[in-house]
């Protein structure tokens, strides 16, 4: 009987060591999980920042394309005036409002 108590006592000590080791591993895993979560949040923030930046760049590109289209239209209208186009032709070919066509004609005549 004394032998079995001693053996139970040894097993209990071994179990306590295992429990301490499992607790230590659980704490390490908990720390890793916390780090992963905070890293994920950081990555999410960076993704949102990059998406916002990308959207702003896309808007700038679209604005530039619109400006380039407008300047090409006016360059074409000026070239047509140089070649002798009249106001009605400018309005029709360049799809300009009458007021803009008149302004271009006047500016070109003064120059």
Contact map, one row per residue, 1 for C-alpha under 8 A:
111110000000000000000000000000000000000000000000000000000000000000000000000000000000000000000000000000000000000
111111000000000000000000000000000000000000000000000000000000000000000000000000000000000000000000000000000000000
111111100000000000000000000000000000000000000000000000000000000000000000000000000000000000000000000000000000000
111111110000000000000000000000000000000000000000000000000000000000000000000000000000000000000000000000000000000
111111111000000000000000000000000000000000000000000000000000000000000000000000000000000000000000000000000000000
011111111100000000000000000000000000000000000000000000000000000000000000000000000000000000000000000000000000000
001111111110000000000000000000000000000000000000000000000000000000000000000000000000000000000000000000000000000
000111111111000000000000000000000000000000000000000000000000000000000000000000000000000000000000000000000000000
000011111111100000000000000000000000000000000000000000000000000000000000000000000000000000000000000000000000000
000001111111110000000000000000000000000000000000000000000000000000000000000000000000000000000000000000000000000
000000111111111000000000000000000000000000000000000000000000000000000000000000000000000000000000000000000000000
000000011111111100000000000000000000000000000000000000000000000000000000000000000000000000000000000000000000000
000000001111111110000000000000000000000000000000000000000000000000000000000000000000000000000000000000000000000
000000000111111111000000000000000000000000000000000000000000000000000000000000000000000000000000000000000000000
000000000011111111100000000000000000000000000000000000000000000000000000000000000000000000000000000000000000000
000000000001111111110000000000000000000000000000000000000000000000000000000000000000000000000000000000000000000
000000000000111111111000000000000000000000000000000000000000000000000000000000000000000000000000000000000000000
000000000000011111111100000000000000000000000000000000000000000000000000000000000000000000000000000000000000000
000000000000001111111110000000000000000000000000000000000000000000000000000000000000000000000000000000000000000
000000000000000111111111000000000000000000000000000000000000000000000000000000000000000000000000000000000000000
000000000000000011111111100000000000000000000000000000000000000000000000000000000000000000000000000000000000000
000000000000000001111111110000000000000000000000000000000000000000000000000000000000000000000000000000000000000
000000000000000000111111111000000000000000000000000000000000000000000000000000000000000000000000000000000000000
000000000000000000011111111100000000000000000000000000000000000000000000000000000000000000000000000000000000000
000000000000000000001111111110000000000000000000000000000000000000000000000000000000000000000000000000000000000
000000000000000000000111111111000000000000000000000000000000000000000000000000000000000000000000000000000000000
000000000000000000000011111111100000000000000000000000000000000000000000000000000000000000000000000000000000000
000000000000000000000001111111110000000000000000000000000000000000000000000000000000000000000000000000000000000
000000000000000000000000111111111000000000000000000000000000000000000000000000000000000000000000000000000000000
000000000000000000000000011111111100000000000000000000000000000000000000000000000000000000000000000000000000000
000000000000000000000000001111111110000000000000000000000000000000000000000000000000000000000000000000000000000
000000000000000000000000000111111111000000000000000000000000000000000000000000000000000000000000000000000000000
000000000000000000000000000011111111100000000000000000000000000000000000000000000000000000000000000000000000000
000000000000000000000000000001111111110000000000000000000000000000000000000000000000000000000000000000000000000
000000000000000000000000000000111111111000000000000000000000000000000000000000000000000000000000000000000000000
000000000000000000000000000000011111111100000000000000000000000000000000000000000000000000000000000000000000000
000000000000000000000000000000001111111110000000000000000000000000000000000000000000000000000000000000000000000
000000000000000000000000000000000111111111000000000000000000000000000000000000000000000000000000000000000000000
000000000000000000000000000000000011111111100000000000000000000000000000000000000000000000000000000000000000000
000000000000000000000000000000000001111111110000000000000000000000000000000000000000000000000000000000000000000
000000000000000000000000000000000000111111111000000000000000000000000000000000000000000000000000000000000000000
000000000000000000000000000000000000011111111100000000000000000000000000000000000000000000000000000000000000000
000000000000000000000000000000000000001111111110000000000000000000000000000000000000000000000000000000000000000
000000000000000000000000000000000000000111111111000000000000000000000000000000000000000000000000000000000000000
000000000000000000000000000000000000000011111111100000000000000000000000000000000000000000000000000000000000000
000000000000000000000000000000000000000001111111110000000000000000000000000000000000000000000000000000000000000
000000000000000000000000000000000000000000111111111000000000000000000000000000000000000000000000000000000000000
000000000000000000000000000000000000000000011111111100000000000000000000000000000000000000000000000000000000000
000000000000000000000000000000000000000000001111111110000000000000000000000000000000000000000000000000000000000
000000000000000000000000000000000000000000000111111111000000000000000000000000000000000000000000000000000000000
000000000000000000000000000000000000000000000011111111100000000000000000000000000000000000000000000000000000000
000000000000000000000000000000000000000000000001111111110000000000000000000000000000000000000000000000000000000
000000000000000000000000000000000000000000000000111111111000000000000000000000000000000000000000000000000000000
000000000000000000000000000000000000000000000000011111111100000000000000000000000000000000000000000000000000000
000000000000000000000000000000000000000000000000001111111110000000000000000000000000000000000000000000000000000
000000000000000000000000000000000000000000000000000111111111000000000000000000000000000000000000000000000000000
000000000000000000000000000000000000000000000000000011111111100000000000000000000000000000000000000000000000000
000000000000000000000000000000000000000000000000000001111111110000000000000000000000000000000000000000000000000
000000000000000000000000000000000000000000000000000000111111111000000000000000000000000000000000000000000000000
000000000000000000000000000000000000000000000000000000011111111100000000000000000000000000000000000000000000000
000000000000000000000000000000000000000000000000000000001111111110000000000000000000000000000000000000000000000
000000000000000000000000000000000000000000000000000000000111111111000000000000000000000000000000000000000000000
000000000000000000000000000000000000000000000000000000000011111111100000000000000000000000000000000000000000000
000000000000000000000000000000000000000000000000000000000001111111110000000000000000000000000000000000000000000
000000000000000000000000000000000000000000000000000000000000111111111000000000000000000000000000000000000000000
000000000000000000000000000000000000000000000000000000000000011111111100000000000000000000000000000000000000000
000000000000000000000000000000000000000000000000000000000000001111111110000000000000000000000000000000000000000
000000000000000000000000000000000000000000000000000000000000000111111111000000000000000000000000000000000000000
000000000000000000000000000000000000000000000000000000000000000011111111100000000000000000000000000000000000000
000000000000000000000000000000000000000000000000000000000000000001111111110000000000000000000000000000000000000
000000000000000000000000000000000000000000000000000000000000000000111111111000000000000000000000000000000000000
000000000000000000000000000000000000000000000000000000000000000000011111111100000000000000000000000000000000000
000000000000000000000000000000000000000000000000000000000000000000001111111110000000000000000100000000000000000
000000000000000000000000000000000000000000000000000000000000000000000111111111000000000000000000000000000000000
000000000000000000000000000000000000000000000000000000000000000000000011111111100000000000000000000000000000000
000000000000000000000000000000000000000000000000000000000000000000000001111111110000000000000100000000000000000
000000000000000000000000000000000000000000000000000000000000000000000000111111111000000001000100000000010000000
000000000000000000000000000000000000000000000000000000000000000000000000011111111100000000000000000000010001000
000000000000000000000000000000000000000000000000000000000000000000000000001111111110000000000000000000000000000
000000000000000000000000000000000000000000000000000000000000000000000000000111111111100001000000000000000000000
000000000000000000000000000000000000000000000000000000000000000000000000000011111111110001000000000000001001000
000000000000000000000000000000000000000000000000000000000000000000000000000001111111100000000000000000000000000
000000000000000000000000000000000000000000000000000000000000000000000000000000111111100000000000000000000000000
000000000000000000000000000000000000000000000000000000000000000000000000000000011111110000000000000000000000000
000000000000000000000000000000000000000000000000000000000000000000000000000000011111111011000000000000000000000
000000000000000000000000000000000000000000000000000000000000000000000000000000001001111111000000000000000000000
000000000000000000000000000000000000000000000000000000000000000000000000000000000000111111100000010011001000000
000000000000000000000000000000000000000000000000000000000000000000000000000000000000011111110000000000000000000
000000000000000000000000000000000000000000000000000000000000000000000000000000000000111111111100000000000000000
000000000000000000000000000000000000000000000000000000000000000000000000000010011000111111111111000010000000000
000000000000000000000000000000000000000000000000000000000000000000000000000000000000001111111111110010000000000
000000000000000000000000000000000000000000000000000000000000000000000000000000000000000111111111000000000000000
000000000000000000000000000000000000000000000000000000000000000000000000000000000000000011111110000000000000000
000000000000000000000000000000000000000000000000000000000000000000000000100110000000000011111111000000000000000
000000000000000000000000000000000000000000000000000000000000000000000000000000000000000001111111100000000000000
000000000000000000000000000000000000000000000000000000000000000000000000000000000000000001110111110110000000000
000000000000000000000000000000000000000000000000000000000000000000000000000000000000000000100011111110000000000
000000000000000000000000000000000000000000000000000000000000000000000000000000000000001000100001111111000000000
000000000000000000000000000000000000000000000000000000000000000000000000000000000000000000000000111111100000000
000000000000000000000000000000000000000000000000000000000000000000000000000000000000000000000001111111110000000
000000000000000000000000000000000000000000000000000000000000000000000000000000000000001001100001111111111000000
000000000000000000000000000000000000000000000000000000000000000000000000000000000000001000000000011111111100000
000000000000000000000000000000000000000000000000000000000000000000000000000000000000000000000000001111111110000
000000000000000000000000000000000000000000000000000000000000000000000000000011000000000000000000000111111111000
000000000000000000000000000000000000000000000000000000000000000000000000000000001000001000000000000011111111100
000000000000000000000000000000000000000000000000000000000000000000000000000000000000000000000000000001111111110
000000000000000000000000000000000000000000000000000000000000000000000000000000000000000000000000000000111111111
000000000000000000000000000000000000000000000000000000000000000000000000000001001000000000000000000000011111111
000000000000000000000000000000000000000000000000000000000000000000000000000000000000000000000000000000001111111
000000000000000000000000000000000000000000000000000000000000000000000000000000000000000000000000000000000111111
000000000000000000000000000000000000000000000000000000000000000000000000000000000000000000000000000000000011111
